[in-house]
Amino acid sequence: MTDAEHALWRILRNRQFAGVKFRRQVSIGPYIADFACYDARLVIEADGGQHNESKTDNLRDAWFAANGFRVLRFWNNEILKNAEGVAAAIAMAL
């Protein structure tokens, strides 16, 4: 996991975030999601620069949406510099 993924996992693990269960590096269909909450049908992705305007990410997001998942994407630097804002966005999505 990247530094940003580690930081996000510290927030999400052990049902300590809003009492919901998140899994990390979970296989969903043909993809591996960075983090997922099955109960809320929510996928969270921590993205580095290689994801900028990525067509494959758009295909992934479309697949997740077609299969009932919502996707939240956060830039790595956003997670590392604004963890509270990221946590607030996740809480609103839940």
C-alpha positions as CSV (number, residue, x, y, z in Angstrom):
1,M,0.0,0.0,0.0
2,T,1.1,3.6,-0.6
3,D,1.5,6.1,2.2
4,A,-1.9,7.6,1.3
5,E,-3.5,4.2,1.4
6,H,-2.0,3.5,4.8
7,A,-3.2,6.8,6.1
8,L,-6.7,6.1,4.8
9,W,-6.7,2.6,6.2
10,R,-5.9,4.0,9.7
11,I,-9.2,5.9,9.4
12,L,-11.3,3.1,8.0
13,R,-10.2,-0.1,9.7
14,N,-11.8,-2.0,12.5
15,R,-15.2,-0.4,12.1
16,Q,-13.9,2.7,13.8
17,F,-15.3,4.9,11.0
18,A,-19.1,5.3,11.4
19,G,-19.3,1.7,12.6
20,V,-19.1,0.3,9.1
21,K,-16.9,-2.5,7.9
22,F,-14.4,-1.6,5.2
23,R,-12.1,-4.0,3.5
24,R,-8.9,-3.2,1.7
25,Q,-7.5,-4.4,-1.5
26,V,-10.7,-6.3,-2.2
27,S,-11.6,-8.1,-5.4
28,I,-14.9,-7.1,-6.8
29,G,-15.7,-8.6,-10.2
30,P,-12.7,-8.1,-12.5
31,Y,-11.2,-5.3,-10.4
32,I,-9.4,-4.8,-7.1
33,A,-10.7,-1.9,-5.1
34,D,-8.4,-0.1,-2.7
35,F,-11.2,0.0,-0.1
36,A,-14.8,-1.2,-0.2
37,C,-17.8,-1.2,2.2
38,Y,-20.2,-3.9,0.9
39,D,-23.1,-2.8,3.2
40,A,-23.0,0.7,1.8
41,R,-22.0,-0.5,-1.8
42,L,-19.1,2.1,-1.6
43,V,-15.7,1.8,-3.2
44,I,-12.9,4.2,-2.3
45,E,-9.9,4.7,-4.4
46,A,-6.7,6.5,-3.5
47,D,-5.1,7.8,-6.7
48,G,-1.7,9.0,-7.6
49,G,-0.7,11.0,-10.7
50,Q,-0.9,8.0,-13.0
51,H,-4.7,8.2,-12.6
52,N,-4.9,11.7,-14.1
53,E,-7.6,11.5,-16.9
54,S,-7.3,7.7,-17.0
55,K,-9.6,6.0,-19.4
56,T,-9.3,2.7,-17.6
57,D,-10.5,4.4,-14.4
58,N,-13.5,5.6,-16.2
59,L,-14.2,2.0,-17.4
60,R,-13.7,0.7,-13.8
61,D,-16.1,3.4,-12.4
62,A,-18.7,2.5,-15.0
63,W,-18.5,-1.2,-14.2
64,F,-18.8,-0.5,-10.5
65,A,-21.8,1.8,-11.1
66,A,-23.5,-0.8,-13.3
67,N,-23.1,-3.3,-10.5
68,G,-24.5,-1.1,-7.8
69,F,-21.4,0.5,-6.3
70,R,-20.6,4.2,-5.8
71,V,-17.0,5.2,-6.2
72,L,-15.2,7.9,-4.4
73,R,-11.7,8.9,-5.7
74,F,-9.3,10.9,-3.7
75,W,-5.8,12.1,-4.7
76,N,-3.0,10.8,-2.6
77,N,-1.9,14.3,-1.6
78,E,-5.5,15.2,-0.6
79,I,-5.6,12.2,1.8
80,L,-2.2,13.1,3.3
81,K,-2.8,16.8,3.6
82,N,-6.6,16.9,4.3
83,A,-7.6,13.7,6.1
84,E,-10.4,15.4,7.9
85,G,-11.9,16.7,4.6
86,V,-11.6,13.2,3.1
87,A,-13.2,11.6,6.1
88,A,-16.1,14.1,5.9
89,A,-16.7,13.3,2.3
90,I,-16.8,9.6,3.1
91,A,-19.2,10.2,5.9
92,M,-21.5,12.1,3.6
93,A,-21.4,9.2,1.1
94,L,-22.3,6.7,3.8
